[in-house]
Amino acid sequence: MTFHGLKILNVNHLLDPQSGGGTAERTFQLSRFFSLAGAACTLLTLDIGVLTERIRAIGNVRLITLPCVNRRFFVPWVSSSKIDQLVADADIVHLMGHWTVLNALVYRSCRKLKKPFVFCPAGGLKPFGRSLTLKQLYDAVVGCGIVRNASACVAITEEECADFEGYGVTRDRVVVIPNGIDPKDYEICGEPGFQQLRKRLCLPDAPYILFLGRLNKIKGPDLLLDAFVQISKCWSDIHLVFAGPDGGMLQVLRESADQSLVSERVHFIGYIGGAEKTELLLNAKLLAIPSRREAMSIVVLEAGICGTPVLFTRACGLESLSHEEGGSMVEASVEGLTKGLQSILTDEPGANASAKRLSVIVRQQYLWSIQAERYFDLYLRLLAV
């Protein structure tokens, strides 16, 4: 499918995969596949962590990075006239994420210029975590307007559709377009090699459970650590690897591991990306996603491409994968995760069969090329009105 001539402005305040996580990856990949399909895509973001290799990988997408004058609240340095020009040049605008100053600025321009825009909060519509008062203020000033005045809203899972109801958005104005993956990004060409990686990260030659994500309460690493402690005596050879940047919980997790006497089997290796992340997934006993809240974790798709068994909580928006037996779903609690870990480690043939089913499901339903086509269908419907 090609869409030559369609001009799209994608907006996300973070493009850096380390700080921006799944929403950054979604914006990056959709922009890339829009461009590959023939659209003229512009990506507007802040100049935080946009590395040279990421710029190369995005291909023909026009990338515009704005200076950030406040990294606590991600405030951009940009004139209203520049925002107006970018919006005026686009046929349609896509706002990714919520609670951002950049989205607010582009939204105001869309309203002024009567430009259609699509809004995808990517699971971030319900306030959670810190700065709840500021988030409520943001909604009162501009957030509610973004949601209600969008030409269409995009949910990543069917479960997320309910989040829009609190803003007065009816179900017929919400389109479900899941996350995706590009299998080519996970092809290993013989390096760096897992043994080299293991040596660099000081990981022992032992089987391990893998966590991929920010060490933040919403991601549930503390739940996983407590569950690991519960099973540690029965599986004394298993280790636990936390791969991800500190989101405020690193010190607490280290102290918990020390107090539970499993610190020698728990490893905090920081953010890992690219081929090294693929190596970790390929060699993991299983990937655990213990989130307290998540729209749809991209790492589950990464595990599917790598053929790695997955354990996830009911709060991850992955019920459809569970129904198709593409992973093990448990409650977002220490007890639930403990039972899930025990089940997967006890039944290795069953876990491997589930991983194979997940791989088939991902390749059939969750490629970025498929999601890009769904977006194009939506855009063309909106522009035809």
LINHUPE-V362941 format. One record per residue. N is the residue number from 1. PHI is phi in radians with two decimals (none if undefined). Layout:
N|PHI / N|PHI
//
This chain:
1|none / 2|-2.15 / 3|-2.41 / 4|-1.08 / 5|1.69 / 6|-1.28 / 7|-1.84 / 8|-2.08 / 9|-1.92 / 10|-1.65 / 11|-2.21 / 12|-2.66 / 13|-1.18 / 14|-2.21 / 15|-1.95 / 16|-1.19 / 17|-1.13 / 18|-1.27 / 19|-1.61 / 20|-1.63 / 21|1.06 / 22|-1.16 / 23|-1.19 / 24|-1.13 / 25|-1.14 / 26|-1.08 / 27|-1.11 / 28|-1.05 / 29|-1.22 / 30|-1.11 / 31|-1.04 / 32|-1.08 / 33|-1.34 / 34|-1.04 / 35|-1.13 / 36|-1.08 / 37|-1.45 / 38|1.86 / 39|-1.36 / 40|-1.63 / 41|-1.87 / 42|-1.98 / 43|-2.05 / 44|-1.84 / 45|-2.64 / 46|-1.65 / 47|-1.52 / 48|-1.96 / 49|1.11 / 50|-1.50 / 51|-1.42 / 52|-1.02 / 53|-1.16 / 54|-1.23 / 55|-1.11 / 56|-1.12 / 57|-1.21 / 58|-1.39 / 59|1.23 / 60|-1.53 / 61|-1.17 / 62|-1.40 / 63|-1.78 / 64|-2.09 / 65|-1.90 / 66|-1.75 / 67|-1.07 / 68|-1.85 / 69|-1.67 / 70|-2.60 / 71|-1.43 / 72|-1.27 / 73|-1.99 / 74|0.92 / 75|-1.57 / 76|-1.48 / 77|-1.78 / 78|-2.78 / 79|-1.50 / 80|-1.13 / 81|-1.19 / 82|-1.19 / 83|-1.07 / 84|-1.04 / 85|-1.14 / 86|-1.12 / 87|-1.17 / 88|-1.09 / 89|-1.32 / 90|-1.63 / 91|-1.41 / 92|-2.64 / 93|-2.05 / 94|-2.10 / 95|-1.75 / 96|-1.88 / 97|1.47 / 98|-2.43 / 99|1.14 / 100|-2.09 / 101|-1.14 / 102|-1.07 / 103|-1.03 / 104|-1.09 / 105|-1.14 / 106|-1.21 / 107|-1.03 / 108|-1.04 / 109|-1.19 / 110|-1.06 / 111|-1.18 / 112|-1.14 / 113|-1.64 / 114|0.99 / 115|-1.70 / 116|-1.16 / 117|-2.47 / 118|-1.95 / 119|-2.11 / 120|-2.23 / 121|-1.32 / 122|0.96 / 123|1.45 / 124|-1.78 / 125|-1.33 / 126|-1.43 / 127|-1.05 / 128|-2.68 / 129|1.49 / 130|-1.44 / 131|1.01 / 132|-1.12 / 133|-1.14 / 134|-1.13 / 135|-1.18 / 136|-1.13 / 137|-1.15 / 138|-1.03 / 139|-1.07 / 140|-1.13 / 141|-1.44 / 142|-2.52 / 143|-1.04 / 144|-1.08 / 145|-1.13 / 146|-1.03 / 147|-1.15 / 148|-1.30 / 149|-1.69 / 150|-1.10 / 151|-1.11 / 152|-2.79 / 153|-1.92 / 154|-2.01 / 155|-1.79 / 156|-1.51 / 157|-2.33 / 158|-1.10 / 159|-1.10 / 160|-1.20 / 161|-0.99 / 162|-1.13 / 163|-1.10 / 164|-1.34 / 165|-1.09 / 166|-1.15 / 167|-1.78 / 168|1.41 / 169|-1.68 / 170|-1.33 / 171|-1.04 / 172|-1.22 / 173|-1.71 / 174|-1.97 / 175|-1.97 / 176|-1.60 / 177|-2.28 / 178|-1.20 / 179|-1.26 / 180|-2.51 / 181|-2.76 / 182|-1.99 / 183|-0.97 / 184|-1.10 / 185|-1.28 / 186|-2.09 / 187|-1.54 / 188|-1.65 / 189|-1.87 / 190|1.66 / 191|-2.55 / 192|-1.32 / 193|1.51 / 194|-1.16 / 195|-1.12 / 196|-1.11 / 197|-1.11 / 198|-1.02 / 199|-1.17 / 200|-1.11 / 201|-1.57 / 202|1.04 / 203|-1.63 / 204|-1.26 / 205|-1.43 / 206|-2.62 / 207|-1.14 / 208|-2.55 / 209|-1.62 / 210|-1.96 / 211|-2.01 / 212|-2.13 / 213|2.72 / 214|-1.15 / 215|-1.47 / 216|-2.33 / 217|-0.96 / 218|-1.09 / 219|-1.48 / 220|1.24 / 221|-1.10 / 222|-1.16 / 223|-1.12 / 224|-1.16 / 225|-1.08 / 226|-1.11 / 227|-1.17 / 228|-1.09 / 229|-1.04 / 230|-1.11 / 231|-1.71 / 232|-1.07 / 233|-1.30 / 234|-1.30 / 235|-2.13 / 236|-1.28 / 237|-1.65 / 238|-1.44 / 239|-1.96 / 240|-2.19 / 241|-2.01 / 242|-1.71 / 243|-1.97 / 244|2.90 / 245|-1.27 / 246|-1.25 / 247|-1.95 / 248|1.93 / 249|-2.06 / 250|-0.97 / 251|-1.11 / 252|-1.09 / 253|-1.16 / 254|-1.04 / 255|-1.12 / 256|-1.13 / 257|-1.10 / 258|-1.10 / 259|-1.18 / 260|-1.58 / 261|1.10 / 262|-2.10 / 263|-1.03 / 264|-1.24 / 265|-1.94 / 266|-2.03 / 267|-2.20 / 268|-1.94 / 269|-1.90 / 270|1.34 / 271|-1.19 / 272|-2.29 / 273|-2.37 / 274|1.06 / 275|-1.11 / 276|-1.16 / 277|-1.11 / 278|-1.06 / 279|-1.05 / 280|-1.10 / 281|-1.16 / 282|-1.07 / 283|-1.80 / 284|-1.34 / 285|-1.16 / 286|-2.88 / 287|-1.79 / 288|-1.92 / 289|-2.11 / 290|-1.64 / 291|-1.03 / 292|-1.41 / 293|-2.78 / 294|-2.83 / 295|-1.25 / 296|-2.89 / 297|-1.24 / 298|-1.19 / 299|-1.11 / 300|-1.15 / 301|-1.25 / 302|-1.11 / 303|-1.10 / 304|-1.08 / 305|-1.10 / 306|-1.54 / 307|1.25 / 308|-1.80 / 309|-1.02 / 310|-2.27 / 311|-2.05 / 312|-2.43 / 313|-1.58 / 314|-1.14 / 315|-1.52 / 316|-1.60 / 317|1.24 / 318|-2.11 / 319|-1.08 / 320|-1.11 / 321|-1.17 / 322|-1.13 / 323|-1.11 / 324|-1.60 / 325|1.01 / 326|-1.71 / 327|2.97 / 328|-1.80 / 329|-1.91 / 330|-2.36 / 331|-1.21 / 332|-1.41 / 333|-2.61 / 334|-1.08 / 335|-1.09 / 336|-1.10 / 337|-1.17 / 338|-1.05 / 339|-1.09 / 340|-1.14 / 341|-1.07 / 342|-1.06 / 343|-1.11 / 344|-1.18 / 345|-1.22 / 346|-1.35 / 347|-1.95 / 348|-1.12 / 349|-1.04 / 350|-1.16 / 351|-1.14 / 352|-1.17 / 353|-1.15 / 354|-1.10 / 355|-1.10 / 356|-1.16 / 357|-1.12 / 358|-1.07 / 359|-1.05 / 360|-1.15 / 361|-1.06 / 362|-1.08 / 363|-1.21 / 364|-1.54 / 365|-2.17 / 366|-2.21 / 367|-1.62 / 368|-1.09 / 369|-1.10 / 370|-1.19 / 371|-1.17 / 372|-1.09 / 373|-1.12 / 374|-1.12 / 375|-1.11 / 376|-1.05 / 377|-1.01 / 378|-1.12 / 379|-1.05 / 380|-1.16 / 381|-1.13 / 382|-1.17 / 383|-1.31 / 384|-1.42 / 385|-1.23
//
